[in-house]
């Protein structure tokens, strides 16, 4: 079986762990980013998820047309506002991993 990767699209997994008592505020702030992000050119998937075993763990699963559209997204005013204002208030830990999809 040949293993192929989608070499153009970019998958981002952004993991947030909320500070104690801040999970609802974090979800609110992150949820506010969804509609705006869905309007961006190059956004294929942008979904917010909450861990069943640990509700303080919130994860965005994102898929972008390419690295350029992902970088443009990261520079959008509403994204930078969240990272400058909301993240310090609500987030204890944060991790971003970038991936390439493995195709069948």
ZARO-42239 format. One record per residue: residue in three letters; x negated, z negated, y of N, C-alpha, C, CB in turn. Coordinates in pm, whole numbers. Each point is the difference from the previous one (the first is absolute). Glycine has a CB too. Layout:
NODE    r     n.x     n.z     n.y    ca.x    ca.z    ca.y     c.x     c.z     c.y    cb.x    cb.z    cb.y
NODE  ALA       X       Z       Y       X       Z       Y       X       Z       Y       X       Z       Y
...
***
This chain:
NODE    r     n.x     n.z     n.y    ca.x    ca.z    ca.y     c.x     c.z     c.y    cb.x    cb.z    cb.y
NODE  UNK     -84       0    -118      84       0     118     -88       0     125     183    -122    -125
NODE  UNK    -154     212     214     -74       8     125      57    -101     100     -52     244     -41
NODE  UNK     -34    -323      99      43     -96     102     -29      62     136     -43    -200    -153
NODE  UNK     148     210     233     -13      59     134      45    -102     103      38     234     -91
NODE  UNK     -95    -224     208      40     -85     112      55      87     110    -174    -173     -59
NODE  UNK     271     119     130      49      67     120    -105     -27     108     250     -24     -66
NODE  UNK    -328     122      99    -114     -20      90      37       3     148    -141     102    -175
NODE  UNK     263     -63     208      35       6     141      83    -121      43      -6     248     -13
NODE  UNK     107    -285     -64      85    -110      39     -72    -134     -16     201     134     -67
NODE  UNK    -160    -230     146     -60    -132       0     109    -104     -27    -182      75     161
NODE  UNK     155    -166    -251      91    -110     -30     -63    -127      55      92     115    -209
NODE  UNK     -15    -192     283     -46    -126      58      84    -113     -58     -75     115     214
NODE  UNK       8    -220    -259      68    -122     -43     -48    -110      93      20      75    -245
NODE  UNK      71    -121     330     -31    -104      98      68    -129     -43     -22     171     187
NODE  UNK     -59    -273    -217      51    -127     -51     -14    -109     107     -62      67    -237
NODE  UNK     171    -138     256       4    -110      96      40    -127     -73      58     159     189
NODE  UNK    -121    -270    -157      45    -131     -46      40     -77     126    -152       0    -210
NODE  UNK     278     -38     214      53     -69     119     -53    -142       9     206     142     -12
NODE  UNK    -225    -187     135     -28    -141      23     123     -80     -42    -160      53     193
NODE  UNK     137    -180    -225     110     -87     -41     111       1     105    -161    -145    -129
NODE  UNK     284     171      86     116       1      88      15     126      84     -22    -242       6
NODE  UNK     -61     343     -27       0     120      84      47     125     -73    -183    -102     127
NODE  UNK     224      91    -253      30     121     -76     116      79      60     -83    -116    -203
NODE  UNK     189      50     246     114      74      58     -38      69     129     156    -164    -105
NODE  UNK    -236      98     188     -46      63     125     -92     119     -31      18    -222     119
NODE  UNK    -102     208    -220     -87     110     -39      81     119     -50    -180    -165     -59
NODE  UNK     276     139     -28      86     107     -50      72      69     116      30    -124    -218
NODE  UNK      22      46     310      69      56     117     -92      93      78     144    -206      14
NODE  UNK    -265     160      15     -94      82      78     -41     127     -76     -84    -210     110
NODE  UNK      60     197    -241     -40     117     -77     117      97     -18    -172    -139    -119
NODE  UNK     289      86      97     118      86     -17      26      84     125      98    -170    -158
NODE  UNK    -129     115     273      20      72     127     -89     125       8      60    -218     111
NODE  UNK    -165     225    -191     -91     115       2      50     118     -82    -186    -160      31
NODE  UNK     280     136    -121      40     101     -98      64     123      65      32    -183    -165
NODE  UNK      72     165     244      71     115      58     -93      85      86     213    -132      -2
NODE  UNK    -296      68      82     -94      74      85    -101      78     -84      28    -173     180
NODE  UNK     -78     109    -284    -100      64     -85      59     117     -76    -118    -219     -21
NODE  UNK     242     206     -25      64     110     -73      14     125      87     123    -168    -137
NODE  UNK    -126     153     267      10     114      92    -135      69      23     192    -114     109
NODE  UNK    -299      52    -151    -133      58      21     -22     120     -91     -86    -226      66
NODE  UNK      23     328     -11     -40     113     -82    -104     -46    -101      49     162     188
NODE  UNK     -34    -120    -310     -97     -37    -102      37    -120     -84    -166      95     147
NODE  UNK     272    -167    -108      44    -115     -78      85      49    -118      -3    -150     207
NODE  UNK     -44     124    -328      72      39    -120      76    -120     -58    -173     178     -47
NODE  UNK     110    -295      52      60    -122     -55     -48    -118      83      12      97    -235
NODE  UNK      81    -187     267     -35    -120      76     105    -104     -35    -109     132     192
NODE  UNK      76    -216    -288      99     -97     -47     -57    -140      -2     108     177    -137
NODE  UNK     -23    -272     171     -36    -141       7      53     -71    -124       3       6     254
NODE  UNK     -87     -90    -315      35     -70    -123     -40    -147       9     -27     213    -131
NODE  UNK     103    -297      61     -29    -143      -8     -23     -38    -145     138     -46     207
NODE  UNK    -243     -28    -232     -36     -42    -136     106     -96     -55    -245      29      54
NODE  UNK     286      -5    -177     100     -85     -65     -58    -138     -29     109     203    -102
NODE  UNK    -233    -206      53     -62    -127     -40     -50     -84     118     -65     111    -211
NODE  UNK      36     -47     322     -50     -70     119      59      68     124    -216     -67    -120
NODE  UNK     330      19     168      68      65     113     -83       8     129     210     -82     -99
NODE  UNK    -320       7     109     -87      10     117     -87     125      -2      -1    -249      12
NODE  UNK       0     321    -124     -79     123     -13      90     121      31    -151    -108    -175
NODE  UNK     116     178     281      74     116      46     -95     120      -6     153    -142     152
NODE  UNK    -103     254    -205     -86     118     -19      68     126      52    -103    -109    -200
NODE  UNK      28     185     278      40     136      36     -64      94    -100      23     -58     247
NODE  UNK      56     150    -301     -52     111     -80      23     124      85      47    -114    -229
NODE  UNK    -155     182     261       7     114      92     -61     124     -65     -10    -156     197
NODE  UNK      64     270    -164     -61     127     -41       1      92     121      76     -28    -244
NODE  UNK    -192      87     269     -21      84     118     -49     138     -42     -52    -203     138
NODE  UNK      88     302     -59     -36     139     -27    -152      16     -16     202      74     128
NODE  UNK    -277    -145     -41    -145       4      -9     -58    -116      80       2     253     -27
NODE  UNK    -133    -263      27     -66    -111      69      22       6     151    -171      -5    -181
NODE  UNK     179     124     237      22      14     144     134     -58      41    -142     205       0
NODE  UNK     248    -175     -76     132     -54      36       4    -151     -19     107     218     -65
NODE  UNK    -179    -269     -34      -8    -146     -18     -71     -64     119      -4      29    -250
NODE  UNK    -108      29     293     -74     -54     114      83       6     128    -214      70    -108
NODE  UNK     291      37     125      89      10     115     103    -112      -3     -32     250       7
NODE  UNK      89    -274    -125      96    -110     -18     -62    -134      42     110     127    -188
NODE  UNK    -231    -152     142     -67    -128      30     -22     -21     150    -111      13    -223
NODE  UNK     104      95     298     -23      -8     145     129      -2      82    -213     118     -38
NODE  UNK     328    -108     -30     127       1      74      19    -134      73     101     160    -169
NODE  UNK     -41    -158     288      15    -123      79      74    -112     -74      -2     142     202
NODE  UNK     106    -109    -278      75    -105     -70     -81     -60    -115     213     116      63
NODE  UNK    -304     -40    -121     -86     -53    -106    -107     -90      62      41     206    -145
NODE  UNK    -106    -158     249    -104     -83      64      61    -126      60    -134     206      48
NODE  UNK     258    -197       5      66    -119      53      22    -104    -110     114     142     175
NODE  UNK     -69     -97    -293      18     -95    -109    -132     -68     -35     190     139     -89
NODE  UNK    -297     -60      74    -127     -59     -40     -61     -88     108     -36     197    -145
NODE  UNK      63    -168     271     -52     -83     109      86    -124      25     -94     206     102
NODE  UNK     226    -194    -116      91    -109      36      65     -70    -120      42     123     210
NODE  UNK      16     -47    -302      75     -59    -110     -87     -53    -112     180     153      56
NODE  UNK    -280     -77     -94     -85     -42    -112     -64    -137      23     -45     241     -46
NODE  UNK     -15    -268     162     -61    -132      19     101    -115     -13    -169     108     148
NODE  UNK     294     -83    -111     102    -105      -7      50     -26    -142      67      62     229
NODE  UNK     -54      41    -308      73     -10    -126     -84      17    -126     191      83     124
NODE  UNK    -311     -30    -114     -74      40    -119    -119     -93     -26      70     237      40
NODE  UNK     -73    -290    -162    -112     -84     -44    -113      87     -55     159    -188     -52
NODE  UNK    -124     287     -31     -99      91     -59      55     142       6     -88    -182    -153
NODE  UNK      -5     277     160      37     141      11    -103      85     -71     116     -43     220
NODE  UNK     -69     146    -292     -91      90     -71      61     140      -2     -88    -191    -142
NODE  UNK       5     292     166      43     139      -8     -92      72     -99      88      -2     241
NODE  UNK     -24      77    -331     -75      83     -95      54     142      10     -43    -196    -156
NODE  UNK     -50     292     163      37     141       7     -27      64    -136     -52       9     250
NODE  UNK     143      80    -290      -5      59    -133      27     150       6      73    -217     -99
NODE  UNK    -110     285      -9      40     138     -28      87      -5    -125    -213     101     105
NODE  UNK     324     -32    -105      90       3    -114     -62      77    -115     197     -16     155
NODE  UNK    -184     -39    -276     -43      69    -120     119      77     -55    -177    -178     -51
NODE  UNK     157     307      34     109      89     -41       0      19    -151     -10     117     221
NODE  UNK     127     -90    -276      12      25    -144     -44     140     -33     187    -162     -15
***
